[in-house]
């Protein structure tokens, strides 16, 4: 290999052929059919990669294609004569596809081959699987009996045969295309990068309604009309202002408002109610502060008048 780079959604590997080598592409066919279905299994991805590869190969004068071999395969179930014809038809069908799309036969030496019953791939897939009665199935496949006898013996193991019908035989029904190069050719292979699927969004947690705590009673005190002199807010021994002061009124009102906000954030009706309560509280605070200021002002003027008389 000479280099490996990334081009968009593809990994591009470029190398020189020191001996005759090949590049393989494989597409699957449905049971008993010899017509390509581009949407079957992994065919879409395989055909997409083949298209990218051929596009690069056609525009690269350094690539010297020696031959293209298209081989049709059939799974080893059913009559052998039928499978032979089916494998040949699949190879011809895919050759027609690449000739129509890329004009292969006009540019390269293209030949078709066929394998009627591909027991070799069946054995490999069985050996790699975790199917039931695997060892018994491998003994049947490795036996010397005819294909018909092997199929009959496998059907005597219903659980194993059902697994093969679903998982082993479908990928065997395929066409493989091998591109062979001359020695000294530069080859570029493009492989689509498989991107991980996005993780599903976590399910939202259910909202549990919390009951609103009872509002704290207002601790606002009344201003003693008989007090003369300046009104000063004095803290207690713990540093807190007395409950009747304007500052403590504001503090208590704001604490009540914060509490209401926290428990009514998701309820628009509650939000409106809180807004009205907040406005009312602010007006109340302003009224108390104005009243206290007037009292203080009157007391101050009274003290000044008394001192002036002395």
C-alpha positions as CSV (number, residue, x, y, z in Angstrom):
1,X,0.0,0.0,0.0
2,X,1.3,3.5,-0.9
3,X,-1.2,5.6,1.0
4,X,-4.5,5.7,2.9
5,X,-6.5,9.0,3.0
6,X,-10.0,10.1,3.7
7,X,-12.2,11.7,0.9
8,X,-15.5,12.8,2.3
9,X,-17.4,9.6,3.3
10,X,-14.8,7.2,1.9
11,X,-11.5,5.7,3.0
12,X,-9.2,5.8,-0.1
13,X,-6.4,3.2,-0.2
14,X,-3.8,3.4,-3.0
15,X,-1.2,0.8,-3.8
16,X,0.9,-0.8,-6.5
17,X,0.3,-4.3,-7.8
18,X,3.5,-6.3,-7.4
19,X,1.7,-9.5,-8.6
20,X,-1.6,-10.1,-10.3
21,X,-4.2,-9.3,-7.7
22,X,-7.9,-8.6,-7.6
23,X,-10.7,-6.5,-6.1
24,X,-13.9,-8.3,-5.2
25,X,-17.5,-7.0,-5.1
26,X,-20.5,-9.3,-4.2
27,X,-24.2,-8.8,-4.5
28,X,-27.0,-11.0,-3.3
29,X,-30.0,-12.5,-5.2
30,X,-33.4,-13.7,-3.9
31,X,-34.1,-17.4,-3.9
32,X,-34.9,-18.8,-7.3
33,X,-34.4,-15.4,-9.0
34,X,-31.8,-14.2,-11.4
35,X,-32.7,-10.5,-11.5
36,X,-30.7,-8.0,-9.5
37,X,-32.5,-6.2,-6.6
38,X,-30.4,-3.2,-5.6
39,X,-32.2,-2.8,-2.3
40,X,-31.7,-6.4,-1.1
41,X,-29.5,-6.9,1.9
42,X,-26.2,-5.0,1.6
43,X,-26.5,-4.5,-2.1
44,X,-27.0,-0.8,-1.9
45,X,-23.7,-0.3,-0.1
46,X,-21.9,-2.7,-2.3
47,X,-23.1,-1.2,-5.5
48,X,-22.3,2.3,-4.2
49,X,-18.7,1.3,-3.4
50,X,-18.4,-0.4,-6.8
51,X,-19.6,2.8,-8.5
52,X,-17.0,4.9,-6.6
53,X,-14.3,2.4,-7.4
54,X,-15.1,2.2,-11.2
55,X,-15.4,6.0,-11.4
56,X,-11.8,6.3,-10.0
57,X,-10.5,3.4,-12.1
58,X,-11.9,4.8,-15.4
59,X,-10.1,8.1,-14.9
60,X,-6.8,6.6,-13.8
61,X,-4.5,5.8,-16.7
62,X,-2.1,4.0,-14.3
63,X,-4.6,1.2,-13.7
64,X,-4.2,-1.7,-16.1
65,X,-7.1,-4.1,-15.9
66,X,-6.1,-7.6,-17.0
67,X,-9.6,-9.2,-16.8
68,X,-13.0,-9.1,-15.1
69,X,-14.6,-12.3,-13.9
70,X,-18.2,-12.4,-12.9
71,X,-19.3,-15.6,-11.1
72,X,-22.9,-16.6,-10.3
73,X,-23.7,-18.8,-7.3
74,X,-26.7,-20.8,-6.2
75,X,-27.4,-22.2,-2.7
76,X,-27.2,-26.1,-2.4
77,X,-30.9,-26.6,-1.9
78,X,-33.3,-27.7,-4.6
79,X,-32.5,-29.7,-7.8
80,X,-29.0,-29.5,-9.0
81,X,-29.9,-28.9,-12.7
82,X,-32.1,-26.0,-11.8
83,X,-29.3,-24.5,-9.6
84,X,-26.8,-24.8,-12.5
85,X,-29.0,-22.8,-14.8
86,X,-29.9,-20.3,-12.0
87,X,-26.2,-19.6,-11.3
88,X,-25.4,-19.0,-15.0
89,X,-28.4,-16.7,-15.3
90,X,-27.3,-14.6,-12.3
91,X,-23.8,-14.2,-13.7
92,X,-25.3,-13.0,-17.1
93,X,-27.7,-10.7,-15.3
94,X,-24.9,-8.9,-13.4
95,X,-22.7,-8.7,-16.6
96,X,-25.6,-7.0,-18.3
97,X,-25.8,-4.6,-15.3
98,X,-22.1,-3.5,-15.5
99,X,-22.2,-3.4,-19.3
100,X,-25.2,-1.1,-19.3
101,X,-23.9,1.1,-16.5
102,X,-20.1,1.1,-17.2
103,X,-19.6,-0.5,-20.6
104,X,-17.3,-3.1,-19.1
105,X,-17.3,-5.6,-22.0
106,X,-16.2,-2.8,-24.4
107,X,-13.3,-1.8,-22.3
108,X,-12.1,-5.0,-20.6
109,X,-11.9,-8.8,-21.0
110,X,-15.0,-9.9,-19.2
111,X,-16.0,-13.5,-18.7
112,X,-18.7,-15.2,-16.7
113,X,-18.5,-18.4,-14.6
114,X,-21.0,-20.2,-12.3
115,X,-21.0,-22.5,-9.3
116,X,-24.3,-24.4,-9.0
117,X,-24.1,-25.5,-5.3
118,X,-21.7,-23.6,-3.2
119,X,-21.1,-26.0,-0.3
120,X,-17.7,-24.4,0.4
121,X,-19.3,-21.1,1.5
122,X,-22.1,-22.9,3.3
123,X,-19.4,-24.7,5.4
124,X,-17.6,-21.5,6.2
125,X,-20.8,-19.7,7.3
126,X,-21.8,-22.7,9.4
127,X,-18.4,-22.9,11.1
128,X,-18.5,-19.2,12.0
129,X,-22.1,-19.5,13.4
130,X,-23.5,-20.6,16.7
131,X,-26.3,-22.7,15.1
132,X,-27.7,-25.8,16.7
133,X,-26.2,-29.2,15.9
134,X,-23.3,-27.4,14.3
135,X,-20.8,-30.3,14.5
136,X,-23.3,-32.7,13.0
137,X,-24.1,-30.3,10.2
138,X,-20.3,-29.9,9.4
139,X,-20.0,-33.7,9.3
140,X,-22.8,-33.9,6.7
141,X,-21.3,-31.1,4.6
142,X,-17.8,-32.7,4.7
143,X,-19.2,-36.1,3.7
144,X,-18.7,-37.7,0.3
145,X,-22.4,-38.2,-0.5
146,X,-24.2,-36.4,-3.3
147,X,-25.7,-32.9,-2.9
148,X,-29.1,-34.4,-2.9
149,X,-28.2,-36.8,-0.1
150,X,-26.6,-34.0,2.0
151,X,-29.7,-31.9,1.7
152,X,-31.9,-34.8,2.7
153,X,-29.6,-35.5,5.8
154,X,-29.7,-31.9,6.9
155,X,-33.5,-31.8,6.6
156,X,-33.6,-34.6,9.1
157,X,-32.4,-32.1,11.7
158,X,-35.3,-29.6,11.6
159,X,-33.9,-27.1,14.0
160,X,-30.5,-26.9,12.2
161,X,-32.1,-26.9,8.8
162,X,-34.5,-24.0,9.7
163,X,-31.5,-22.0,11.0
164,X,-29.7,-22.6,7.6
165,X,-32.7,-21.6,5.6
166,X,-32.9,-18.3,7.5
167,X,-29.2,-17.4,8.1
168,X,-26.8,-19.6,6.0
169,X,-28.4,-20.1,2.5
170,X,-29.5,-16.5,1.7
171,X,-26.0,-15.0,1.5
172,X,-24.8,-17.9,-0.7
173,X,-27.3,-16.8,-3.4
174,X,-25.0,-14.2,-5.0
175,X,-22.8,-12.9,-7.8
176,X,-19.2,-12.0,-7.2
177,X,-17.2,-9.8,-9.5
178,X,-13.4,-10.0,-9.5
179,X,-11.2,-7.4,-11.2
180,X,-7.7,-8.6,-12.0
181,X,-4.8,-6.2,-12.7
182,X,-1.5,-6.4,-14.6
183,X,1.6,-6.3,-12.5
184,X,2.9,-2.8,-11.9
185,X,-0.6,-1.2,-11.9
186,X,-1.5,1.4,-9.4
187,X,-4.8,0.6,-7.7
188,X,-7.1,2.8,-5.7
189,X,-9.8,1.3,-3.5
190,X,-12.6,3.4,-2.0
191,X,-14.5,2.1,1.0
192,X,-17.5,3.9,2.5
193,X,-17.0,4.9,6.2
194,X,-19.8,3.4,8.3
195,X,-21.0,6.1,10.6
196,X,-22.5,5.1,13.9
197,X,-26.2,5.7,14.4
198,X,-27.0,8.6,16.7
199,X,-27.9,7.5,20.2
200,X,-31.6,7.8,21.0
201,X,-32.6,10.8,23.0
202,X,-33.2,9.9,26.7
203,X,-36.8,9.6,27.6
204,X,-38.0,12.7,29.5
205,X,-38.5,12.2,33.2
206,X,-42.1,12.4,34.4
207,X,-42.8,15.7,36.1
208,X,-44.1,15.2,39.7
209,X,-46.3,17.9,40.9
210,X,-45.2,19.2,44.3
211,X,-47.8,20.7,46.6
212,X,-47.3,24.4,47.4
213,X,-46.3,25.0,51.0
214,X,-48.5,27.3,53.0
215,X,-47.5,30.9,52.7
216,X,-45.8,32.4,55.7
217,X,-48.0,34.9,57.5
218,X,-47.0,38.5,57.0
219,X,-45.0,39.7,60.0
220,X,-45.5,43.4,59.2
221,X,-45.9,45.4,62.4
222,X,-47.8,48.7,62.9
223,X,-45.9,52.0,63.4
224,X,-46.5,53.4,66.8
225,X,-48.1,56.9,66.3
226,X,-46.8,58.0,69.8
227,X,-43.2,57.6,68.9
228,X,-41.3,60.9,68.7
229,X,-37.8,61.3,67.3
230,X,-36.1,59.6,64.4
231,X,-37.1,56.0,63.5
232,X,-34.0,53.9,63.1
233,X,-34.0,50.1,62.2
234,X,-31.9,48.4,64.7
235,X,-30.7,44.8,64.4
236,X,-31.2,42.2,67.1
237,X,-28.5,40.2,68.8
238,X,-28.2,37.8,65.8
239,X,-27.8,40.6,63.3
240,X,-31.4,40.4,62.0
241,X,-33.6,43.4,61.7
242,X,-36.8,43.4,63.7
243,X,-39.8,41.9,62.0
244,X,-41.7,45.2,61.9
245,X,-39.0,47.1,59.8
246,X,-39.4,47.9,56.2
247,X,-36.4,45.9,55.3
248,X,-37.7,42.8,57.0
249,X,-41.1,43.3,55.2
250,X,-39.3,43.4,51.9
251,X,-37.2,40.4,52.8
252,X,-40.2,38.3,53.8
253,X,-42.2,39.3,50.8
254,X,-39.4,38.4,48.4
255,X,-38.8,35.1,50.1
256,X,-42.5,34.3,49.7
257,X,-42.3,35.3,46.0
258,X,-39.2,33.1,45.4
259,X,-40.9,30.1,47.0
260,X,-44.0,30.6,44.8
261,X,-41.8,30.9,41.7
262,X,-40.0,27.6,42.4
263,X,-43.2,25.6,42.8
264,X,-45.2,27.2,40.1
265,X,-42.6,27.5,37.2
266,X,-44.5,25.0,35.0
267,X,-48.0,26.5,35.5
268,X,-48.8,29.6,33.5
269,X,-51.9,30.3,35.7
270,X,-49.7,30.2,38.8
271,X,-47.2,32.4,37.1
272,X,-49.8,35.0,36.4
273,X,-51.0,34.7,40.0
274,X,-47.5,35.1,41.3
275,X,-46.9,38.2,39.1
276,X,-50.0,39.8,40.6
277,X,-48.9,38.9,44.1
278,X,-45.4,40.2,43.4
279,X,-46.8,43.5,42.2
280,X,-49.1,43.7,45.2
281,X,-46.2,42.9,47.5
282,X,-44.0,45.6,45.9
283,X,-46.8,48.1,46.3
284,X,-47.3,47.1,49.9
285,X,-43.5,47.5,50.6
286,X,-43.5,50.9,48.9
287,X,-46.4,52.0,50.9
288,X,-44.8,50.9,54.1
289,X,-41.6,52.5,53.2
290,X,-43.3,55.8,52.3
291,X,-45.3,55.7,55.5
292,X,-42.2,55.0,57.6
293,X,-40.4,57.8,55.8
294,X,-43.2,60.3,56.5
295,X,-43.2,59.3,60.2
296,X,-39.4,59.7,60.3
297,X,-39.7,63.1,58.6
298,X,-42.4,64.3,61.0
299,X,-40.4,63.1,64.0
300,X,-37.3,64.8,62.8
301,X,-39.1,68.1,62.2
302,X,-40.7,67.9,65.6
303,X,-37.4,67.3,67.3
304,X,-35.9,70.3,65.4
305,X,-38.8,72.5,66.5
306,X,-38.4,71.5,70.2
307,X,-34.7,72.1,70.1
308,X,-35.2,75.5,68.6
309,X,-37.5,76.5,71.4
310,X,-34.9,75.8,74.0
